[in-house]
Amino acid sequence: MPLLNKTRARSEAPYQSPSKRSAWSPARLALTAFFAMDGFLFAAWVVRIPDIRGQVSATHSALGLALLCLSAGAVATMPVIGRLCVRYGSKPVTIASVALLSLAVPLPAHTHSVLSLGAVLLLFGAGYGAANVAMNSAAVDLVRELRRPVMPSFHAGYSLGGLLGAGVGGLLAGTLSTTWALALSGALGLAVTAAAGTALLRGQAGRPAQEPATRRTAGAKAGAGTGAEAAGKTPATPAPGVARSVRLLVVLLGLTALLDAYGEGAIADWATLHLTDDVHATAGLAAAGYAAFAFAMTAGRVGGTWLSIRIGQTRLIATGGLTACAGMLVVALAPSVAAALAGLVLVGLGLANIFPLAIAQAGAAGGPRGVATASTLGYAGMLIGPPVIGFLADAVGLPLALTTVAGAAALAGLLPFAVRSRRPVAASH
């Protein structure tokens, strides 16, 4: 009897036995380099936000609207990239997307009004959103091949890139102009794209693939090697009940990612301003704040694979959400730089594995389009975050506005319990 997409089994069984393939194959190394470069380029932009805000003479609200354009470009691009990954494979789409991001990152330094800043951030966001969907789609394929939950390790590469980008940006903040800093970052991005892209194209991860939710093993008996899939024909559509369950699962996972991304986006867009304006930190210490956050996320994600096996993915997400909630309250309400930096470390550790685990599970359930759907919802957190916090900052002050991140983190920790209860089970005819 044909089996229809054992979604629950697909998210757990692949991790029960290791692959014979090398754990650190050239494809995995290359993909990790892309994640790291993505984080580096984004951090290079983040640490220069205060300078660019002064350059365009923006209020909190105006800057929030400009930052909204970055998220809008990302969210608008993601569904299209999911379809391109299904058709052409995630490898070439990853290479093209990171190249676009590298070309876009120097542009904000050449803007002199909020309107022009918003326009170039649309392009920056398009490259950033495209890269994230394509890279995560390739990572989901590689996780399936390796049969181990290594998705946090890719996002550890992103966090490490963010740490390096923030660290280098902070060190050079007083000696290198914003124009030169972003231009050199973009050039480095193109160089890494050329080198890592060559290795990635030689690997196997990221080939055009059909979503797991649409696959079925055909044949009159279980285990038969005939049918549409064996004949190379288009797989049959799953039963409506299974399809609805998969869609609901992906949406719930996307909402979990949304709440996490709201917090990550808030730290990226507003932490340096909070440290300089409210806690009265120097520009170097403000950059160190984001670096501390990125370092904590890197450390959390390095151990994410081990922790997800040890305590389970649901418990890991729940613990992380509550930890981030406590840390963000310290960041927002702390009267000293030292306390705020300690809070940022807690936030980084707490948020570290929520997004990658949510995206990995969405990809296991729905393939590249599942990744695109969950990523679109996830990055909607970055879409609504900048204007919400910006307007709240003008109304009640930036510290109180940032406490909304604590609430989002707590909810992100609780939502996976609803996800687990909605996970579809095996269906058969």
Protein Blocks (a to p, Z undefined) as FASTA:
>chain_A
ZZehifklmmmmmmmpccfbdfbafklmmmmmmmmmmmmmmmmmmmmmmmmmmmnopafk
lmmmmmmmmmmmmmmmmmmmmmmmmmnopklmmmmmmmmmmmmmmmmmmgcbfklmmmmm
mmmmmmmmmmmmmmmmmmmmmmmmnopafklmmmmmmmmmmmmmmmmmmmmmmmpcfklm
mmmmmmmmmmmmmmmmmmmmmmmnhpacddfklgccedjbehiagdjklnopacddddfk
lmmmmmmmmmmmmmmmmmmmmmmmmmmmmmmmmmmmmnopafklmmmmmmmmmmmmmmmm
mmmmmmmmmnopklmmmmmmmmmmmmmmmmmmpcbfklmmmmmmmmmmmmmmmmmmmmmm
mmmmnommlmmmmmmmmmmmmmmmmmmmmmmmmmnojklmmmmmmmmmmmmmmmmmmmmm
mpccdddZZ
